[in-house]
Amino acid sequence: MINVKTTVQESVHMAIQQVAHGMNISDVDVSQIIASQTPSSDMGDIAFPMFPLAKSMRSNPQKIAESVAQEVLKLGNVWIAQAKAAGPYLNVWLQRRQCAELIATSLKDGADDFGKTARYKGNKVMVEFSCPNTNKPLHLGHLRNNSLGACVARLFAATGADVQRVNLINDRGVHICKSMLAYQRFGNDSTPESTGIKSDHFVGDYYVRFNQWVKEEPEADAQAAAMLQKWEEGDESVLQLWKTMNTWAIDGINQTYKETGIEFDRVYYESQTYLSGKKEVLEGLDRGIFYRSEDGAVLVDMEEIGLDTKVLLRKDGTSLYLTQDIGTAIARHNDWPFDRMVYVVGSEQQYHFRVLFYILGKLGFPWAENLYHLSYGMVNLPDGKMKSREGTVVDADDLLVQLREMAMQEMQERGRESDIDDLEAVANAIALGALNYFLLSVSPGKDMVFDPSASLSFNGNTGPYLQYVGARISSMMRKASFDPARIANADYSRLTQDSEWELISAVGRFPEVVEKSAIGYSPAELTNYLYDLGKDFSRYYHDTPVLQSEDAQLVEARLALCWFVLSVFKQGFALLGIPFLERM
């Protein structure tokens, strides 16, 4: 779809240059003049501040705005209806009918592609997210990670990138051995099947049991370390138990992924990558990038970026987690030469990724400058933080069950059983919509409190509210037997209300919002936009009798406008991982 704002901005830049030429000024930097949305439609649709030109054009901003307004109208841009100076600003009014027709044409050509852009066309973007441990089930923190990672991957795909979603399963280490050791001691050969417990929860129970046991017998920690040593030496019985319990954990985690719509294009396993990076560090030592300390450890000096030294290989030659990440990043780029790599990891790892990116750059990998840590804050519940070792963590599965039950209760209280064919499926869709919207509506860098009851509200800034608005529009479309093909023939000059133009204008901004969300790694940009669109539509629906007019052409144009909004909701929901409901 044509970017009207960009087209208008180009005309304004041209008009500025012509005004400057008339003043015998040649060194005007028009790139400083960027379009922005006006506070209200009374002031036009697009505003351009003239402040940045005052010095180079040796004139006050208001006079510049007045001259540019006259000049831009002479250019005859088909999208510009009017241009006026408003103090130091140039305000532009758009041609409303043409804008509506542009949207209609774009939707008719492909509603599923509406909102997509080519910003990152030709770019390969890898997004790593989730990265669970195989000693416990997913928890609420993982749900935020998964929502962010999956949404950012969709946003990059919608803006033209070739995207690969990857997961790194942390399936080795002393924490894994703790679950294994507790199972050996207390499991009595039980299985998830024999106990009826979901397999990842079954494994997680033994991690909790270990941390109760170690309080009684502190030497259990040493036994877990010894088991890890046996694992690394290839002890057959330890490896067999490890494979069995890892399979249980991963099967259960994959079930949660399936229920929440999370998918990956490639999965890496720490057990296969933990020795990676050692070779690259030793090569860096030979090249003088790193140095060896007196005790034999290999370190990197990061004084040039204001950090301290960091050990990359211990004095006994063994590697650290950072060393492994160096090797894994290099292997991934060899597997799939990405242009950009996004790590979705909690904010407590900011130092780790700063060091990792610096080291990869020092090793001479040019793609290191395109590595990005999408850092996100803690997720707490209204009654406080979560802890897994004490067994008080909020498991993802338990939370999903709670949300489904609460959604089902809400549907029943609203008396919706007779209007909905599959109440359980709708309750599940509402629960997932509530979860993803709530998690994504907070800027990633901020800590947040997840309130299950607030997330399920059918009023306010929530997923269920927007799902309800979408279902309401769908109901209206069914009632009117509206065929989307008719949007191409509607007479949009009939839409004369300011509220109608506000909806047209908002729908037209959708591709820009998608692009801005991708650029800023910020799904919250999209959630805020959809909420504002939902509120605007609800007011319009309340104040305007869409189907009740003797003017058939006006009804047709209004139905087409509602279809515009519905199409944006469907595309926006898909990007956020919110199920769209025709009936609710």
Protein Blocks (a to p, Z undefined) as FASTA:
>chain_A
ZZfklmmmmmmmmmmmmmmmmnopabbcfklpccdddfbfknojbdcdfklmmmmnopaf
klmmmmmmmmmmmnopakbmbdcdehjbccddddfklmmmmmmmmmmnomklgoiacklg
oiacdddehjiafkbccdfklmmmmmmmmmmmmmmmmnopacdddddddfbdjklmmmmm
mmmmmnnopafklnopafklmmmmmmmmmmmmmmmmmmlmmmmmmmmmmmmnopaklmmm
mmmmmmmmmmmmmmmmmmnopacfbdcdfklmmmgojlmmmmmmmnomaccdfkopacdd
fklnopacddfbdfkopacfklmmmmmmmmmmmmmccfbdcddddfklmmmmmmmmmmmm
mnopaklmmgccddddddddfkbccdfklopaccfklmmmmmmmmmmmmmmmnopmmmpm
blmlmmmmmmmmmmmmmmmmpcfklccdddfklmmpcgdjdfklmmmmmmmmmmmmmmno
pafklmmmpcfklmmbfklmmmmmmmmmmmmmmmmmmmnopaklmmmmmmmmmmmmmmmm
mmpcfklcfblklmmmmmmmmmmmmmmmmmmmmmnopacdfbZZ
